[in-house]
């Protein structure tokens, strides 16, 4: 998911919700305009390959920059 900074701040204050899960999405990275997040419960059902996704995410693969803004 991608949010503008002001949207992310509003979500953090629980001014709105983006799903039925009682927790907010997990931030993966940000640049000066956007916050990139992983939805809450993205792996709730433990789908095939979820372990690989966890390994990839643990290495912090996202490097957002402002090159194309």
MMTF fields as JSON, N, C-alpha, C and O atoms, coordinates in Angstrom:
{
  "mmtfVersion": "1.0.0",
  "mmtfProducer": "UNKNOWN",
  "numBonds": 275,
  "numAtoms": 276,
  "numGroups": 69,
  "numChains": 1,
  "numModels": 1,
  "chainsPerModel": [1],
  "groupsPerChain": [69],
  "chainIdList": ["A"],
  "bondAtomList": [4, 2, 8, 6, 12, 10, 16, 14, 20, 18, 24, 22, 28, 26, 32, 30, 36, 34, 40, 38, 44, 42, 48, 46, 52, 50, 56, 54, 60, 58, 64, 62, 68, 66, 72, 70, 76, 74, 80, 78, 84, 82, 88, 86, 92, 90, 96, 94, 100, 98, 104, 102, 108, 106, 112, 110, 116, 114, 120, 118, 124, 122, 128, 126, 132, 130, 136, 134, 140, 138, 144, 142, 148, 146, 152, 150, 156, 154, 160, 158, 164, 162, 168, 166, 172, 170, 176, 174, 180, 178, 184, 182, 188, 186, 192, 190, 196, 194, 200, 198, 204, 202, 208, 206, 212, 210, 216, 214, 220, 218, 224, 222, 228, 226, 232, 230, 236, 234, 240, 238, 244, 242, 248, 246, 252, 250, 256, 254, 260, 258, 264, 262, 268, 266, 272, 270],
  "bondOrderList": [1, 1, 1, 1, 1, 1, 1, 1, 1, 1, 1, 1, 1, 1, 1, 1, 1, 1, 1, 1, 1, 1, 1, 1, 1, 1, 1, 1, 1, 1, 1, 1, 1, 1, 1, 1, 1, 1, 1, 1, 1, 1, 1, 1, 1, 1, 1, 1, 1, 1, 1, 1, 1, 1, 1, 1, 1, 1, 1, 1, 1, 1, 1, 1, 1, 1, 1, 1],
  "groupList": [{"groupName": "UNK", "atomNameList": ["N", "CA", "C", "O"], "elementList": ["N", "C", "C", "O"], "formalChargeList": [0, 0, 0, 0], "bondAtomList": [1, 0, 2, 1, 3, 2], "bondOrderList": [1, 1, 2], "singleLetterCode": "X", "chemCompType": "L-PEPTIDE LINKING"}],
  "groupTypeList": [0, 0, 0, 0, 0, 0, 0, 0, 0, 0, 0, 0, 0, 0, 0, 0, 0, 0, 0, 0, 0, 0, 0, 0, 0, 0, 0, 0, 0, 0, 0, 0, 0, 0, 0, 0, 0, 0, 0, 0, 0, 0, 0, 0, 0, 0, 0, 0, 0, 0, 0, 0, 0, 0, 0, 0, 0, 0, 0, 0, 0, 0, 0, 0, 0, 0, 0, 0, 0],
  "groupIdList": [1, 2, 3, 4, 5, 6, 7, 8, 9, 10, 11, 12, 13, 14, 15, 16, 17, 18, 19, 20, 21, 22, 23, 24, 25, 26, 27, 28, 29, 30, 31, 32, 33, 34, 35, 36, 37, 38, 39, 40, 41, 42, 43, 44, 45, 46, 47, 48, 49, 50, 51, 52, 53, 54, 55, 56, 57, 58, 59, 60, 61, 62, 63, 64, 65, 66, 67, 68, 69],
  "secStructList": [7, 3, 3, 3, 2, 2, 2, 2, 2, 2, 2, 2, 6, 6, 1, 1, 7, 1, 1, 1, 1, 1, 1, 7, 7, 3, 3, 3, 3, 3, 7, 1, 1, 3, 3, 3, 3, 3, 7, 6, 6, 6, 6, 6, 6, 7, 7, 6, 6, 2, 2, 2, 2, 2, 2, 2, 2, 2, 6, 7, 7, 7, 7, 7, 7, 1, 6, 6, 7],
  "xCoordList": [0.846, 0.0, 0.903, 2.031, 0.392, 1.144, 0.252, -0.885, 0.784, 0.058, 0.893, 2.123, 0.219, 0.905, 1.213, 0.542, 2.219, 2.647, 1.475, 1.302, 0.679, -0.438, -1.478, -2.078, -1.702, -2.626, -2.098, -2.847, -0.807, -0.198, -0.307, -0.616, -0.053, -0.165, -1.589, -1.784, -2.577, -3.979, -4.299, -5.023, -3.764, -3.982, -3.359, -3.95, -2.179, -1.511, -2.343, -2.305, -3.089, -3.948, -5.312, -6.193, -5.468, -6.715, -7.9, -9.022, -7.642, -8.698, -9.506, -10.616, -8.957, -9.663, -9.042, -7.999, -9.695, -9.231, -9.105, -9.814, -8.212, -8.037, -8.357, -8.084, -8.926, -9.269, -9.933, -10.103, -10.303, -10.999, -10.042, -10.472, -8.768, -7.798, -7.683, -7.746, -7.516, -7.422, -6.041, -5.764, -5.183, -3.853, -3.628, -4.257, -2.72, -2.438, -1.394, -0.698, -1.28, -0.257, 1.153, 1.362, 2.104, 3.504, 4.29, 4.26, 4.983, 5.764, 6.995, 7.768, 7.162, 8.33, 9.403, 10.597, 8.97, 9.909, 9.147, 7.921, 9.889, 9.259, 10.262, 11.474, 9.727, 10.544, 9.912, 9.138, 10.205, 9.695, 8.198, 7.602, 7.578, 6.153, 5.285, 4.101, 5.848, 5.027, 5.558, 6.752, 4.617, 4.956, 4.493, 3.343, 5.384, 5.108, 4.903, 5.769, 3.765, 3.416, 2.94, 2.518, 3.022, 2.531, 1.219, 1.178, 0.154, -1.133, -1.068, -0.335, -1.839, -1.969, -2.532, -3.396, -2.047, -2.519, -2.244, -2.962, -1.234, -0.962, -0.663, -0.893, -0.16, 0.164, -0.662, -0.238, -1.813, -2.64, -2.925, -2.956, -3.132, -3.472, -2.229, -2.35, -1.041, 0.21, 0.199, 0.371, -0.004, -0.032, 1.331, 2.354, 1.32, 2.557, 3.554, 3.222, 4.76, 5.805, 5.922, 6.767, 5.09, 5.137, 6.496, 6.923, 7.174, 8.485, 9.489, 10.3, 9.422, 10.325, 10.062, 10.992, 8.79, 8.433, 8.998, 9.548, 8.868, 9.405, 10.924, 11.455, 11.609, 13.063, 13.429, 14.335, 12.736, 12.993, 12.76, 13.593, 11.641, 11.316, 12.277, 12.528, 12.812, 13.738, 15.052, 15.788, 15.337, 16.549, 16.321, 17.2, 15.157, 14.803, 15.135, 16.025, 14.422, 14.748, 14.274, 14.672, 13.449, 12.886, 13.772, 14.089, 14.167, 14.984, 14.294, 14.734, 13.222, 12.523, 13.377, 14.047, 13.347, 14.042, 13.14, 12.01, 13.618, 12.827, 13.198, 12.871, 13.867, 14.348, 13.233, 13.414, 12.083, 11.023, 9.863, 8.793, 10.048, 8.951, 8.96, 8.117],
  "yCoordList": [-1.152, 0.0, 1.231, 1.188, 2.324, 3.58, 4.696, 4.855, 5.47, 6.598, 7.862, 7.813, 8.983, 10.256, 10.438, 9.857, 11.237, 11.42, 11.853, 11.312, 12.812, 13.282, 12.186, 12.109, 11.343, 10.227, 9.231, 8.755, 8.923, 7.996, 8.533, 7.787, 9.825, 10.425, 10.312, 10.037, 10.521, 10.373, 8.928, 8.672, 7.995, 6.58, 6.228, 5.48, 6.755, 6.514, 7.025, 6.45, 8.101, 8.676, 7.98, 8.368, 6.944, 6.179, 7.058, 6.845, 8.051, 8.909, 8.201, 8.625, 7.134, 6.292, 4.907, 4.695, 3.972, 2.587, 2.102, 2.579, 1.161, 0.611, -0.885, -1.547, -1.403, -2.82, -3.223, -2.413, -4.485, -4.994, -5.398, -5.587, -5.532, -5.939, -4.849, -3.662, -5.247, -4.263, -3.615, -2.922, -3.839, -3.242, -2.491, -2.785, -1.516, -0.731, -1.449, -2.337, -1.071, -1.663, -1.392, -0.502, -2.171, -2.069, -1.253, -1.553, -0.235, 0.617, -0.116, -0.683, -0.092, -0.689, 0.349, 0.057, 1.557, 2.616, 3.863, 3.852, 4.939, 6.2, 7.073, 6.874, 8.038, 9.101, 10.409, 10.409, 11.495, 12.783, 12.971, 13.879, 12.137, 12.294, 11.112, 11.286, 9.91, 8.714, 7.772, 7.735, 7.007, 5.943, 4.641, 4.524, 3.672, 2.379, 1.374, 1.22, 0.698, -0.165, -1.534, -1.719, -2.46, -3.816, -3.937, -3.627, -4.372, -4.464, -5.372, -6.361, -5.013, -5.877, -7.225, -7.283, -8.275, -9.633, -10.089, -10.949, -9.541, -9.93, -11.423, -12.023, -12.023, -13.453, -14.246, -15.31, -13.739, -14.316, -15.799, -16.558, -16.217, -17.616, -18.468, -19.636, -17.891, -18.597, -19.256, -20.47, -18.454, -19.008, -19.581, -19.263, -20.418, -21.004, -19.895, -18.938, -20.029, -19.055, -17.949, -17.066, -17.972, -16.869, -16.772, -15.681, -17.906, -17.876, -17.087, -16.328, -17.278, -16.55, -15.048, -14.241, -14.69, -13.272, -12.699, -11.598, -13.427, -12.968, -12.766, -11.793, -13.683, -13.571, -12.332, -11.586, -12.123, -10.954, -9.675, -8.769, -9.593, -8.382, -8.132, -6.979, -9.173, -9.002, -8.345, -7.811, -8.387, -7.759, -6.321, -5.726, -5.77, -4.387, -4.061, -3.253, -4.689, -4.547, -3.256, -2.973, -2.481, -1.281, -0.074, 0.223, 0.615, 1.823, 2.959, 3.336, 3.512, 4.592, 5.849, 6.191, 6.522, 7.799, 8.784, 8.451, 9.973, 11.024, 11.291, 12.35, 10.357, 10.538, 10.888, 11.751, 10.221, 10.394, 11.224, 11.203, 11.952, 12.772, 14.128, 14.969],
  "zCoordList": [0.0, 0.0, 0.0, 0.493, -0.558, -0.61, -0.094, -0.536, 0.851, 1.413, 1.262, 1.292, 1.102, 1.225, 2.706, 3.559, 3.01, 4.393, 5.286, 6.378, 4.837, 5.663, 5.873, 6.945, 4.877, 5.039, 6.072, 6.925, 5.988, 6.928, 8.356, 9.286, 8.52, 9.847, 10.386, 11.57, 9.531, 9.942, 10.308, 11.27, 9.547, 9.851, 11.194, 11.973, 11.473, 12.751, 13.928, 15.016, 13.708, 14.751, 14.798, 15.565, 13.964, 13.872, 13.466, 13.926, 12.598, 12.088, 10.994, 10.673, 10.426, 9.475, 9.512, 10.129, 8.847, 8.838, 7.405, 6.518, 7.177, 5.833, 5.778, 4.776, 6.838, 6.845, 8.141, 9.052, 8.209, 9.384, 10.501, 11.639, 10.198, 11.218, 12.283, 11.965, 13.541, 14.621, 14.741, 15.72, 13.757, 13.772, 12.466, 11.449, 12.511, 11.308, 10.46, 10.953, 9.187, 8.329, 8.857, 9.681, 8.371, 8.79, 7.762, 6.569, 8.226, 7.325, 6.812, 7.584, 5.491, 4.848, 4.548, 4.616, 4.218, 3.876, 3.481, 3.372, 3.268, 2.864, 2.14, 2.227, 1.43, 0.862, 1.31, 2.267, 0.668, 1.145, 0.91, 1.489, 0.077, -0.228, 0.146, 0.433, 0.149, 0.305, 1.378, 1.676, 1.95, 2.889, 2.247, 1.822, 2.179, 1.582, 2.715, 3.576, 2.712, 3.841, 3.374, 2.232, 4.277, 4.065, 4.822, 6.013, 4.178, 4.863, 6.092, 6.121, 7.083, 8.249, 7.793, 6.918, 8.378, 8.096, 6.666, 6.154, 6.013, 4.634, 4.525, 3.475, 5.587, 5.551, 6.572, 7.023, 6.923, 7.983, 7.782, 8.75, 6.546, 6.262, 5.986, 5.618, 6.163, 5.883, 4.501, 4.39, 3.444, 2.093, 1.701, 2.308, 0.687, 0.19, -0.136, -0.836, 0.37, 0.103, 1.131, 0.985, 2.174, 3.126, 3.82, 4.195, 3.991, 4.632, 3.788, 4.318, 2.479, 1.583, 1.654, 1.647, 1.721, 1.834, 3.125, 3.124, 4.218, 5.505, 5.426, 5.962, 4.761, 4.61, 3.795, 4.164, 2.712, 1.861, 2.652, 2.626, 3.351, 4.102, 5.254, 5.604, 5.839, 6.957, 6.524, 7.355, 5.232, 4.702, 4.229, 3.606, 4.52, 4.176, 2.716, 2.451, 1.765, 0.35, -0.314, -1.444, 0.347, -0.271, 0.014, 1.165, -1.055, -0.942, -1.686, -2.772, -1.123, -1.824, -1.868, -0.894, -2.99, -3.096, -3.801, -4.16, -3.998, -4.608, -6.064, -6.6, -6.698, -8.058, -9.045, -9.904, -8.925, -9.919, -9.436, -10.045, -8.358, -7.821, -8.473, -8.161]
}
